[in-house]
């Protein structure tokens, strides 16, 4: 799984336990990202619809959610990966842009990415193997990058892993069907069929995944875009169509409220942390306003993302900012019929996560929430 800001790795057991407690048979993951949560739901036998705006996220969802492992020949995957692994390096756009003009990857690995990606495009586009091979390449490149996890900057000196050799591994495909959709949650949510469970993990702040992970977007699209800045971000990142209402303090609250009202699920689970632009009281009110009988929350204490723990540095490598805090409270909201909400909250607290902070070990009813502005 690629390194990802906002990854729900530590919450996956809790979310899986909630899905089991409410006995959901289908799920919607409306901001799926790397599909980590969607995969956890699929492993439990749920039919999952994974949605995101990013093209790379759509490919990950096509691989892990929409692909039925029982319908894919394992030996066919291994043979295709070996074919790619055996290709001679062929430096191209990727090497020039991300390894020489920038230093996200060592040039020796960039040249191999160029060769492999071009072969995938020529031989496998339109086949069931296409998203599987792209996922394997993306994950392999992630294992030899020279960043702290985001693609807004690269390390001044090569990370030790960046000097290793890029090696493809077969993705761990899951049995059963699923669905991958690319689109904005605001427009997709009202079009989806009813589901037993929906999970919402919207962006928390102004940091945009389109720019934070612009290299994966380019690797998947394979469109050799014009770039700008030290990080060589895609030029279209400056265009309005690549921007989200969820990355603006002015528009995010109404957008989230609209999605909560539109998502067609019996139980809605949402998560965000205490750095977000909306309050727990607002979330509980919106969930109640969406017609759910009950809405409650629990809070968990987690380490902040590693990039937020090392301070702020200027291009010369000088530290110009300090770390304000190293831990966050992660809020998990559950809304739906009262019996299912109670079962979900009990399962969350029994799943190994430890409540912390003012909301530690408590649940709050939506009836006590103050209406949002």
Order of alpha helices (4+ residues) and beta strands (2+ residues): alpha-beta-alpha-beta-alpha-alpha-alpha-alpha-beta-alpha-beta-alpha-alpha-beta-beta-alpha-beta-alpha-beta-beta-beta-beta-alpha
